[in-house]
């Protein structure tokens, strides 16, 4: 996977505060956004977001 796409997705999710809004902004699906964030977290071996059913927040590492 293109690391630039993963980083771009991370930045948009962090700025938007929502996977759904990030997906809308990037004109893609929530599933793909989630997949990209998971791949980036796996690659970096760190959790970037704390997720609840309603909100996401950056972790200290994020």
Secondary structure as GFF3:
##gff-version 3
##sequence-region A 1 62
A	DSSP	alpha_helix	3	16	.	.	.	ID=ss1
A	DSSP	alpha_helix	19	26	.	.	.	ID=ss2
A	DSSP	alpha_helix	30	44	.	.	.	ID=ss3
A	DSSP	beta_strand	49	51	.	.	.	ID=ss4
A	DSSP	beta_strand	56	58	.	.	.	ID=ss5
###
